[in-house]
Amino acid sequence: RWKANQLNHESVIPPVNPLQGRPQILNPDQTHDLLTLLAEAPEMYLDEIMDWVALYQPVS
């Protein structure tokens, strides 16, 4: 396997898969809104953030 990686990727370590991990629940606009909210109110607790997401960001 390492020989194939060396030939294909010029390294014995294959590149990282960019699709690795869980898919995001929030779209980019919703993520931006959430980050803006946290910049304006960094003292929010996790339960308050979850309530805001549930009320103001419809997740499909």
Distance bins in CASP14 RR format, pairs under 12 A and 6 or more apart:
PFRMAT RR
TARGET T0000
AUTHOR 0000-0000-0000
RMODE 2
METHOD distances of the structure
MODEL  1
1 7 0 0 0 0 0 1 0 0 0 0 0
1 8 0 0 0 0 0 1 0 0 0 0 0
1 9 0 0 0 0 0 1 0 0 0 0 0
1 12 0 0 0 0 1 0 0 0 0 0 0
1 13 0 0 0 0 0 1 0 0 0 0 0
1 14 0 0 0 0 1 0 0 0 0 0 0
2 8 0 0 0 0 0 1 0 0 0 0 0
2 9 0 0 0 0 0 1 0 0 0 0 0
2 11 0 0 0 0 1 0 0 0 0 0 0
2 12 1 0 1 0 0 0 0 0 0 0 0
2 13 0 0 0 0 1 0 0 0 0 0 0
2 14 0 0 0 0 1 0 0 0 0 0 0
3 9 0 0 0 0 0 1 0 0 0 0 0
3 11 0 0 0 0 0 1 0 0 0 0 0
3 12 0 0 0 0 1 0 0 0 0 0 0
4 10 0 0 0 0 0 1 0 0 0 0 0
4 11 0 0 0 0 0 1 0 0 0 0 0
4 12 0 0 0 0 1 0 0 0 0 0 0
4 14 0 0 0 0 1 0 0 0 0 0 0
5 11 1 0 0 1 0 0 0 0 0 0 0
5 12 1 0 1 0 0 0 0 0 0 0 0
5 13 1 0 0 1 0 0 0 0 0 0 0
5 14 1 0 1 0 0 0 0 0 0 0 0
5 15 0 0 0 0 1 0 0 0 0 0 0
6 12 1 0 1 0 0 0 0 0 0 0 0
6 13 0 0 0 0 1 0 0 0 0 0 0
6 14 0 0 0 0 0 1 0 0 0 0 0
7 14 0 0 0 0 0 1 0 0 0 0 0
8 14 1 0 0 1 0 0 0 0 0 0 0
8 15 0 0 0 0 1 0 0 0 0 0 0
9 15 1 0 0 1 0 0 0 0 0 0 0
9 16 0 0 0 0 0 1 0 0 0 0 0
14 20 0 0 0 0 0 1 0 0 0 0 0
23 59 0 0 0 0 0 1 0 0 0 0 0
23 60 0 0 0 0 0 1 0 0 0 0 0
24 30 0 0 0 0 1 0 0 0 0 0 0
24 31 1 0 0 1 0 0 0 0 0 0 0
24 34 0 0 0 0 0 1 0 0 0 0 0
24 59 0 0 0 0 0 1 0 0 0 0 0
24 60 0 0 0 0 0 1 0 0 0 0 0
25 31 0 0 0 0 1 0 0 0 0 0 0
25 34 0 0 0 0 0 1 0 0 0 0 0
25 50 0 0 0 0 0 1 0 0 0 0 0
25 53 0 0 0 0 1 0 0 0 0 0 0
25 54 0 0 0 0 0 1 0 0 0 0 0
25 57 0 0 0 0 1 0 0 0 0 0 0
25 58 0 0 0 0 0 1 0 0 0 0 0
25 59 1 0 1 0 0 0 0 0 0 0 0
25 60 0 0 0 0 1 0 0 0 0 0 0
26 32 0 0 0 0 1 0 0 0 0 0 0
26 33 0 0 0 0 1 0 0 0 0 0 0
26 34 1 0 0 1 0 0 0 0 0 0 0
26 35 0 0 0 0 0 1 0 0 0 0 0
26 37 0 0 0 0 0 1 0 0 0 0 0
26 49 0 0 0 0 0 1 0 0 0 0 0
26 52 0 0 0 0 0 1 0 0 0 0 0
26 53 1 0 0 1 0 0 0 0 0 0 0
26 54 0 0 0 0 0 1 0 0 0 0 0
26 56 0 0 0 0 0 1 0 0 0 0 0
26 57 1 0 0 1 0 0 0 0 0 0 0
26 58 0 0 0 0 0 1 0 0 0 0 0
26 59 1 0 0 1 0 0 0 0 0 0 0
26 60 0 0 0 0 0 1 0 0 0 0 0
27 33 0 0 0 0 1 0 0 0 0 0 0
27 34 0 0 0 0 0 1 0 0 0 0 0
27 57 0 0 0 0 1 0 0 0 0 0 0
27 58 0 0 0 0 0 1 0 0 0 0 0
27 59 0 0 0 0 1 0 0 0 0 0 0
27 60 0 0 0 0 1 0 0 0 0 0 0
28 34 0 0 0 0 0 1 0 0 0 0 0
28 35 0 0 0 0 0 1 0 0 0 0 0
29 35 0 0 0 0 0 1 0 0 0 0 0
29 36 0 0 0 0 0 1 0 0 0 0 0
29 56 0 0 0 0 0 1 0 0 0 0 0
29 57 0 0 0 0 1 0 0 0 0 0 0
29 58 0 0 0 0 0 1 0 0 0 0 0
30 36 0 0 0 0 0 1 0 0 0 0 0
30 37 0 0 0 0 0 1 0 0 0 0 0
30 52 0 0 0 0 0 1 0 0 0 0 0
30 53 1 0 0 1 0 0 0 0 0 0 0
30 54 0 0 0 0 0 1 0 0 0 0 0
30 56 0 0 0 0 1 0 0 0 0 0 0
30 57 1 0 1 0 0 0 0 0 0 0 0
30 58 0 0 0 0 1 0 0 0 0 0 0
30 59 1 0 0 1 0 0 0 0 0 0 0
30 60 0 0 0 0 0 1 0 0 0 0 0
31 37 0 0 0 0 0 1 0 0 0 0 0
31 38 0 0 0 0 0 1 0 0 0 0 0
31 53 0 0 0 0 0 1 0 0 0 0 0
31 57 0 0 0 0 1 0 0 0 0 0 0
31 59 0 0 0 0 0 1 0 0 0 0 0
32 38 0 0 0 0 0 1 0 0 0 0 0
32 39 0 0 0 0 0 1 0 0 0 0 0
32 57 0 0 0 0 0 1 0 0 0 0 0
33 39 0 0 0 0 0 1 0 0 0 0 0
33 40 0 0 0 0 0 1 0 0 0 0 0
33 49 0 0 0 0 0 1 0 0 0 0 0
33 52 0 0 0 0 1 0 0 0 0 0 0
33 53 0 0 0 0 1 0 0 0 0 0 0
33 56 1 0 0 1 0 0 0 0 0 0 0
33 57 1 0 0 1 0 0 0 0 0 0 0
33 58 0 0 0 0 0 1 0 0 0 0 0
34 40 0 0 0 0 0 1 0 0 0 0 0
34 41 0 0 0 0 0 1 0 0 0 0 0
34 44 0 0 0 0 0 1 0 0 0 0 0
34 48 0 0 0 0 0 1 0 0 0 0 0
34 49 1 0 0 1 0 0 0 0 0 0 0
34 50 0 0 0 0 0 1 0 0 0 0 0
34 52 1 0 0 1 0 0 0 0 0 0 0
34 53 1 0 0 1 0 0 0 0 0 0 0
34 56 0 0 0 0 1 0 0 0 0 0 0
34 57 1 0 0 1 0 0 0 0 0 0 0
34 59 0 0 0 0 0 1 0 0 0 0 0
35 41 0 0 0 0 0 1 0 0 0 0 0
35 42 0 0 0 0 0 1 0 0 0 0 0
35 49 0 0 0 0 0 1 0 0 0 0 0
36 42 0 0 0 0 0 1 0 0 0 0 0
36 52 0 0 0 0 0 1 0 0 0 0 0
36 56 0 0 0 0 0 1 0 0 0 0 0
36 57 0 0 0 0 0 1 0 0 0 0 0
37 43 0 0 0 0 0 1 0 0 0 0 0
37 44 1 0 0 1 0 0 0 0 0 0 0
37 48 0 0 0 0 1 0 0 0 0 0 0
37 49 1 0 0 1 0 0 0 0 0 0 0
37 51 0 0 0 0 0 1 0 0 0 0 0
37 52 1 0 0 1 0 0 0 0 0 0 0
37 53 0 0 0 0 1 0 0 0 0 0 0
37 55 0 0 0 0 0 1 0 0 0 0 0
37 56 0 0 0 0 1 0 0 0 0 0 0
37 57 0 0 0 0 1 0 0 0 0 0 0
38 44 1 0 0 1 0 0 0 0 0 0 0
38 45 0 0 0 0 0 1 0 0 0 0 0
38 46 0 0 0 0 0 1 0 0 0 0 0
38 48 0 0 0 0 0 1 0 0 0 0 0
38 49 1 0 0 1 0 0 0 0 0 0 0
38 52 0 0 0 0 1 0 0 0 0 0 0
38 53 0 0 0 0 0 1 0 0 0 0 0
40 52 0 0 0 0 0 1 0 0 0 0 0
41 48 0 0 0 0 1 0 0 0 0 0 0
41 49 0 0 0 0 1 0 0 0 0 0 0
41 52 0 0 0 0 1 0 0 0 0 0 0
42 48 0 0 0 0 0 1 0 0 0 0 0
42 49 0 0 0 0 0 1 0 0 0 0 0
43 49 0 0 0 0 0 1 0 0 0 0 0
44 50 0 0 0 0 1 0 0 0 0 0 0
44 51 0 0 0 0 1 0 0 0 0 0 0
44 52 1 0 0 1 0 0 0 0 0 0 0
44 53 0 0 0 0 0 1 0 0 0 0 0
45 51 0 0 0 0 1 0 0 0 0 0 0
45 52 0 0 0 0 0 1 0 0 0 0 0
46 52 0 0 0 0 0 1 0 0 0 0 0
46 53 0 0 0 0 0 1 0 0 0 0 0
47 53 0 0 0 0 0 1 0 0 0 0 0
47 54 0 0 0 0 0 1 0 0 0 0 0
48 54 0 0 0 0 0 1 0 0 0 0 0
48 55 0 0 0 0 0 1 0 0 0 0 0
48 56 0 0 0 0 0 1 0 0 0 0 0
49 55 0 0 0 0 0 1 0 0 0 0 0
49 56 0 0 0 0 0 1 0 0 0 0 0
49 57 0 0 0 0 0 1 0 0 0 0 0
50 56 0 0 0 0 0 1 0 0 0 0 0
50 57 0 0 0 0 0 1 0 0 0 0 0
50 59 0 0 0 0 0 1 0 0 0 0 0
51 57 0 0 0 0 0 1 0 0 0 0 0
53 59 1 0 0 1 0 0 0 0 0 0 0
END
